[in-house]
Structures are given as structure tokens and as C-alpha cells.
């Protein structure tokens, strides 16, 4: 058992990291269950592509409304406690949905309201959670720590969770959400244990030094935005993820309808699509260290984005469920590699005192792209059919990649760029 633990979470990363990783595994199981059960619940309440896309949009919209404030809060307060409180609130929101399902009061309006309120709590939980890793792990081990966290996400959120969620939903609509509540509360307990172990040598720790001056939260937010705008590689990386998420979300916003009505897949079949991407992600996990050693960061980033363009084209053309599953395996492999590389590049470049605020600006771009893409995807599908969003994603991603091909060399080495004052 000790040997397995050493492989999953090496001792060099420290005891606090092991508690953080355990909480990530637990919360990702719950979120993975909801990843399949959520869209299935929405689809059980409406057949409108616009409303299906709107449900996903409302969960992401809070990032645009509260994202920058969440980043400032993460840099001002005890980060561990912020994560704990936010996760408790997420559990309360989902528990309320469970009550509505059990009493028969659930309808599309209740589901949409739940998506929005859950998204508000998620903004503060996820923004602050991202600051914990670079605070607990020495800078030289950030790539390893990020790698293990991504593996936890893939295994639990996308491999284990979705088929379990689809199976539980088939047994009864309330069951997957009850499990999600339990997982969220257990994750809170695990995060609470982080302070019980000292961070390894070289890790900055959870306490952020802000100086004697007490600043207004709006000034803190402005400092984070100003830093991103003044750091050319991080600024370009944020713009890249914004545009690529618009194209990606346009297609994925109607994935549940596309799999059911275009490919003729069942509820469990839809869960297998996300499971397939996790299988690919695990392949990417196994190969990541070799890829990192053999190729430059710029080459890895270019290769991942080329595969993104090819994936949209392949999904637009396929009419067979089994082939879509194969394509999703390929998607998961490169998506894992991209997520690890891009996160590591950004965290290495950003000072610890600004991790929350810069991370929130980055996440604003992530979810701003998702919100815009989900809104476009529903409208495009309603007007031109369920494959049209995939064609839009193929064209948009291809044009964007052509424009940023050369700047990717500078983005890959963002930590070497001059730091804004």
C-alpha cells in the first residue's frame, strides 16, 4: 500500500499535498457522477436544444459575474477555509435539488436555478483550490503535482463518475445527486486536514504575505488584471483559451442531444462518451513524462491544438456511436496533455501573492469562452441541426490556430518573460 501511495503522491510533494489530492479524488467522483446525471436530468425536463444549452450556460455564467472577486478573496483570506465553505454551499444547493426531485417539485425552472446557484459556489471553490497546489508544492515539483491532479480529475470525474452517474440516474433521478452531496461533504473534511502537516522545503505555504497596507478588493482585482495584461505570454495564453473554449463549448453544449438523437445512443451510451475521453486521458497520463522529455513545450502545445481541430472535424462527420467513442479516446489523450502543460506554464510564471487574482482572470477567459460557446451552440443547433456546432468548432479552431502558431513558442516559456511591476 505504501508503494502505491508513493507512486500516486510521492513523499517529496509533502503531506498536505496528499490531503489535497485525496479531496480532489473525492470531489471529482461526485462531480463526475453529475457530469452525466445533470444533462440527463435537463433532457428529461425539456427537448429544446436552447434550454439544454442554457442549463450548461447558467452554471458557467457566475464565472463572468463573480470570477474576479473570487480571485481577490483567494488572495486575501485563508484559502483552505474558503474552499471548505464554498464546498459546503455546493452540497446545500444539490441537497435542495434532491428534495425537489423527491417531492415531485422539480421542473426545468428549478433545474436552471440550481445550475446557476451551484455555479456561484463553484467559482469560489475552484478559483481558490487552484491556488493551493502552488502554495503546497515546491516550484520544481509543480509539473509532477499538476500531473497527479489531472490524473485524479480524469480517473474520477470522467472515467468512474459518468457511467456511475448514468447508471444511478436510470435507477432513480435523485440517486446520483445524493451521492454528489456525500462526496462534497467528505471532500470538505479532507481539505480540513491540510493544515495538520507541514509543507515540504521549498513550498511557500498557505499564508500569503500581503504587506501592511490594507487595500480595497477592487484595487486587488485591478492589480491582477494589470499583471496579466503586462505579461505578454500569459496574456496570449488567456486569449487562446478564450477563443478555443468558444469553439469547443459550441459543440459540447448539445452533446447529450447529438449522442441521443443523431447517433441513437442510450443514456449509458452518453456516459460512455465521457468515459472514453477519460480512457484517453489515462493514456496521456502514462505517456506524459516521455512526451515532456522528448518534445519542446511549444511543439507539445501546437500538437495538442492541431488534434483539437481534427477532433471537431471527425465528430462532425461521424454517424456511428462506436466511432464517436474512439474519437473521444483521442480527445482525452491530448486534452490531458494540454491541460497539464498550460497549467504548469501559467503557475510557474505567476508570483505566489497573485496566484488567486491571475488565476481568476484566466478562468474568466476559460468560462467566458464556455458561456459564449454554449449560447452559440444551442442557437446554431436549433437553426442548422445538431452537427452544425461541430462544423463551427472545426472552422473556428482551425483559423485561430493559424493565427497563433508562431506566438506559441513564447507562451511555452512564459516564466522567462519579464515580470510586470
C-alpha positions in Angstrom: 0.0 0.0 0.0 2.9 2.4 0.9 4.4 1.7 -2.6 1.2 2.5 -4.3 0.8 5.7 -2.3 4.3 6.7 -3.2 3.6 6.3 -6.9 0.3 8.3 -6.8 1.5 11.0 -4.4 5.3 11.0 -3.9 6.6 11.9 -0.4 8.6 14.7 -2.0 5.3 16.6 -2.6 4.5 16.6 1.1 1.7 15.5 3.4 -0.5 18.5 2.7 -0.5 17.7 -1.0 -1.7 14.1 -0.2 -4.7 15.5 1.6 -5.3 17.9 -1.2 -5.1 15.1 -3.7 -7.5 12.9 -1.7 -10.0 15.7 -1.6 -9.7 16.1 -5.3 -10.3 12.4 -5.9 -13.4 12.5 -3.7 -15.0 15.7 -5.0 -14.3 14.7 -8.6 -16.1 11.4 -8.2 -19.2 13.4 -7.2 -18.8 15.9 -10.0 -18.2 13.1 -12.5 -21.5 11.5 -11.4 -23.2 14.8 -12.0 -21.5 15.2 -15.3 -23.7 12.5 -16.8 -26.7 12.8 -14.5 -27.0 16.6 -14.9 -27.6 16.7 -18.6 -29.8 13.7 -18.4 -32.0 15.5 -15.8 -32.2 18.5 -18.0 -33.1 16.4 -21.1 -35.8 14.7 -19.0 -37.4 18.1 -18.4 -37.2 19.5 -22.0 -36.3 18.6 -25.5 -35.4 22.2 -26.5 -31.7 22.5 -27.7 -31.7 26.1 -26.5 -32.8 25.2 -22.9 -30.3 22.3 -22.8 -27.5 24.7 -23.7 -28.9 27.3 -21.3 -28.6 24.9 -18.4 -24.9 24.5 -19.0 -24.5 28.2 -19.7 -26.1 29.2 -16.3 -23.6 27.0 -14.5 -20.8 28.9 -16.2 -22.2 32.4 -16.1 -21.2 33.1 -12.5 -17.6 33.0 -13.6 -18.2 36.2 -15.5 -20.2 37.8 -12.7 -18.0 36.7 -9.7 -14.8 35.3 -11.1 -12.6 38.3 -10.4 -14.0 38.8 -6.9 -13.3 35.2 -6.1 -9.7 35.7 -7.2 -9.3 38.7 -4.8 -10.9 36.7 -2.0 -8.5 33.8 -2.5 -5.5 36.2 -2.1 -7.0 38.0 0.9 -8.4 35.2 3.1 -7.4 31.7 4.4 -7.6 29.8 1.2 -8.2 26.4 2.9 -11.3 27.8 4.7 -12.6 29.5 1.6 -12.6 26.1 -0.2 -14.3 24.4 2.7 -17.1 26.9 2.9 -17.7 27.0 -0.8 -17.9 23.2 -1.0 -20.4 23.1 1.9 -22.6 25.6 0.0 -22.3 23.4 -3.2 -23.6 20.5 -1.1 -26.5 22.6 0.2 -27.6 23.6 -3.3 -27.5 20.0 -4.6 -29.3 18.7 -1.5 -32.1 21.2 -2.3 -32.4 19.8 -5.8 -32.6 16.3 -4.2 -35.6 17.5 -2.1 -37.3 18.9 -5.2 -36.9 15.6 -7.1 -38.2 13.5 -4.2 -41.2 15.7 -3.6 -42.0 15.9 -7.3 -41.5 19.7 -7.4 -38.6 19.5 -9.9 -39.1 21.2 -13.3 -36.9 22.9 -15.9 -37.0 26.2 -13.9 -35.8 24.5 -10.7 -33.0 22.8 -12.6 -31.9 26.0 -14.3 -31.9 27.9 -10.9 -29.9 25.0 -9.4 -27.3 25.2 -12.1 -26.8 28.9 -11.5 -26.5 28.7 -7.7 -24.2 25.7 -7.9 -22.1 27.7 -10.4 -21.8 30.6 -7.9 -20.4 28.4 -5.2 -18.2 26.6 -7.7 -16.5 29.9 -8.7 -15.1 30.4 -5.2 -14.3 26.8 -4.6 -12.4 26.2 -7.9 -10.6 29.6 -8.0 -9.2 29.1 -4.5 -8.5 25.4 -5.0 -6.1 26.3 -7.9 -4.0 28.4 -5.5 -3.5 25.6 -3.0 -1.2 23.4 -5.3 1.5 26.1 -6.0 1.3 27.0 -2.3 1.9 23.5 -1.0 4.4 22.1 -3.6 7.9 23.3 -4.4 8.2 25.1 -7.7 10.4 22.4 -9.1 7.7 19.8 -8.5 4.8 21.7 -9.9 4.7 19.7 -13.1 4.5 16.4 -11.1 1.9 17.8 -8.8 -0.2 19.1 -11.6 0.2 15.8 -13.5 -1.2 13.8 -10.5 -4.1 16.3 -10.0 -5.0 16.0 -13.7 -4.9 12.2 -13.4 -7.3 12.4 -10.4 -9.7 14.5 -12.5 -9.6 12.1 -15.4 -10.0 8.9 -13.4 -12.8 10.1 -11.1 -14.5 12.9 -13.0 -14.5 11.4 -16.4 -13.8 7.7 -16.1 -15.5 6.5 -13.0 -18.1 9.2 -12.4 -20.1 9.4 -15.7 -21.1 5.7 -16.1 -21.9 5.5 -12.4 -24.0 8.7 -12.8 -25.9 7.4 -15.8 -26.5 4.0 -14.1 -27.8 5.7 -10.9 -30.0 8.1 -12.9 -31.5 5.1 -14.6 -32.4 3.7 -11.2 -33.8 7.0 -10.0 -33.2 10.6 -10.8 -32.4 11.5 -7.2 -29.7 8.9 -6.5 -26.7 10.4 -8.4 -27.2 13.8 -6.7 -27.4 12.3 -3.2 -24.0 10.7 -3.9 -22.7 14.0 -5.1 -23.7 15.7 -1.8 -21.9 13.0 0.2 -18.8 13.3 -1.8 -18.7 17.1 -1.5 -19.0 16.9 2.3 -16.3 14.3 2.5 -14.0 16.5 0.4 -14.5 19.3 3.0 -13.3 17.0 5.7 -10.2 16.1 3.7 -9.3 19.7 2.9 -9.6 20.5 6.6 -6.7 18.1 7.2 -4.2 20.0 5.1 -3.0 22.3 7.9 -2.2 19.2 10.0 1.0 18.5 8.0 3.9 20.9 7.3 4.6 21.8 3.7 7.9 20.3 2.2 11.0 22.5 1.9 10.7 25.0 -0.9 6.9 25.3 -0.8 5.6 28.8 0.1 2.7 27.5 2.3 -0.9 28.7 2.6 -0.2 32.0 4.2 0.1 34.8 1.7 2.0 37.9 2.7 0.1 41.0 1.6 2.1 43.7 3.4 0.9 46.2 5.9 -1.3 48.2 3.6 -5.0 47.3 3.6 -6.3 47.6 0.1 -9.8 47.6 -1.4 -10.8 44.5 -3.2 -11.3 46.5 -6.4 -7.7 47.5 -6.3 -6.6 43.9 -5.8 -8.7 42.9 -8.8 -7.2 45.7 -10.9 -3.7 44.6 -9.9 -4.4 41.1 -11.1 -5.8 42.3 -14.4 -2.9 44.7 -14.9 -0.4 41.9 -14.3 -1.9 39.6 -16.9 -2.1 42.4 -19.4 1.5 43.4 -18.8 2.8 39.8 -19.1 2.6 39.1 -22.9 2.9 35.2 -22.8 0.3 34.8 -20.1 -2.0 37.4 -21.8 -1.7 35.5 -25.1 -2.4 32.1 -23.3 -5.5 33.6 -21.7 -6.8 34.8 -25.1 -6.0 31.5 -26.8 -8.0 29.6 -24.2 -10.9 32.1 -24.5 -11.3 31.6 -28.2 -10.7 27.8 -28.2 -13.3 27.4 -25.5 -15.9 29.3 -27.6 -15.5 26.7 -30.4 -15.2 23.7 -28.0 -18.3 24.7 -26.0 -20.4 25.4 -29.0 -20.1 21.7 -30.0 -20.2 20.2 -26.5 -23.2 22.2 -25.4 -25.5 19.9 -27.4 -23.5 16.7 -26.9 -26.3 14.9 -25.0 -28.8 15.6 -27.8 -26.3 14.9 -30.5 -25.4 11.5 -29.0 -29.1 10.6 -28.4 -30.8 11.9 -31.5 -28.1 12.0 -34.1 -26.1 8.8 -33.1 -29.0 7.0 -31.5 -27.1 6.3 -28.3 -28.8 5.4 -25.0 -28.3 7.2 -21.6 -25.5 4.8 -20.7 -24.0 5.3 -24.2 -23.8 9.0 -23.5 -22.0 8.3 -20.2 -19.5 6.1 -22.2 -18.6 9.1 -24.4 -17.1 11.0 -21.4 -15.7 7.7 -20.1 -13.9 7.2 -23.4 -12.3 10.6 -23.1 -11.0 9.6 -19.6 -9.5 6.4 -21.0 -7.6 8.6 -23.5 -6.6 10.9 -20.7 -5.2 7.9 -18.7 -3.2 7.1 -21.8 -1.9 10.6 -21.9 -1.1 10.3 -18.2 1.1 7.2 -18.9 2.9 8.9 -21.8 3.2 12.5 -20.4 6.6 12.1 -18.9 8.0 10.7 -22.1 6.4 13.5 -24.1 7.7 16.2 -21.8 11.3 14.8 -22.1 11.3 14.3 -25.9 9.5 17.4 -27.2 9.7 21.1 -26.6 6.8 22.7 -24.8 5.9 24.7 -27.9 5.8 21.5 -30.0 3.5 19.8 -27.5 1.1 22.8 -27.4 1.0 23.0 -31.2 0.4 19.3 -31.5 -2.5 19.4 -28.9 -4.2 22.2 -30.7 -3.9 20.5 -34.1 -5.6 17.5 -32.7 -8.3 19.7 -31.3 -9.1 20.9 -34.8 -9.0 17.4 -36.2 -11.4 16.1 -33.4 -14.1 18.6 -34.3 -13.9 17.6 -38.0 -14.1 13.9 -37.1 -17.1 14.3 -34.8 -18.9 16.4 -37.4 -18.5 13.6 -40.0 -19.2 10.5 -37.8 -22.7 8.9 -37.7 -21.7 5.8 -35.6 -21.7 5.7 -31.8 -18.7 3.4 -31.6 -16.6 5.6 -33.8 -17.5 8.7 -31.7 -16.3 6.7 -28.6 -12.9 6.1 -30.4 -12.6 9.7 -31.3 -13.3 10.7 -27.7 -10.4 8.5 -26.5 -8.1 10.5 -28.8 -9.6 13.7 -27.5 -9.0 12.7 -23.9 -5.3 11.9 -24.5 -4.4 15.3 -26.0 -6.7 17.3 -23.7 -4.9 15.9 -20.7 -1.5 16.8 -22.0 -2.7 20.3 -22.9 -4.2 20.9 -19.5 -1.1 19.8 -17.7 1.3 21.9 -19.9 -0.8 25.0 -19.9 -1.5 25.0 -16.2 2.2 24.4 -15.3 3.3 27.2 -17.7 0.9 29.6 -16.0 1.6 28.7 -12.4 5.4 28.9 -12.9 5.1 32.4 -14.3 2.8 33.9 -11.7 4.1 35.1 -8.3 2.5 33.3 -5.3 0.9 36.5 -4.0 -1.0 36.9 -7.3 -2.0 33.3 -7.9 -5.7 33.8 -7.0 -6.2 37.0 -9.0 -4.3 36.0 -12.1 -5.9 32.6 -11.9 -9.3 34.2 -11.8 -8.5 36.3 -14.9 -7.5 33.1 -16.6 -10.6 31.3 -15.5 -12.7 34.3 -16.6 -11.4 33.7 -20.1 -12.0 29.9 -19.8 -15.6 30.3 -18.7 -16.3 33.4 -20.8 -15.4 31.2 -23.8 -17.6 28.4 -22.4 -20.6 30.7 -21.9 -20.3 32.3 -25.3 -19.8 28.9 -27.0 -22.7 27.3 -25.2 -25.0 30.1 -26.2 -23.9 29.9 -29.8 -24.1 26.1 -29.8 -27.7 26.0 -28.8 -28.7 28.6 -31.4 -26.6 27.0 -34.2 -28.1 23.6 -33.5 -31.6 24.9 -33.4 -31.2 26.6 -36.7 -29.0 24.2 -38.7 -29.1 20.9 -36.9 -27.1 19.0 -34.3 -23.9 18.6 -36.4 -23.7 22.3 -37.2 -21.9 23.3 -33.9 -19.2 20.8 -34.7 -18.6 22.3 -38.1 -18.5 25.7 -36.5 -15.9 24.5 -34.0 -13.7 22.9 -36.7 -13.6 26.2 -38.7 -13.2 28.5 -35.7 -10.4 26.4 -34.1 -8.6 26.0 -37.4 -8.5 29.7 -38.1 -7.4 30.5 -34.6 -4.6 28.0 -34.6 -3.2 29.5 -37.9 -3.1 33.0 -36.2 -1.3 31.9 -33.0 1.1 29.3 -34.4 4.2 31.4 -34.1 3.3 33.1 -30.7 3.0 29.6 -29.1 6.8 29.5 -28.9 6.8 32.5 -26.5 3.8 31.2 -24.5 5.5 27.9 -23.7 8.3 29.8 -21.8 6.1 32.3 -20.0 8.3 32.1 -16.8 11.2 33.5 -18.7 9.4 36.7 -19.8 9.9 40.0 -17.9 7.5 40.2 -14.9 5.3 43.3 -14.8 6.0 45.7 -11.9 
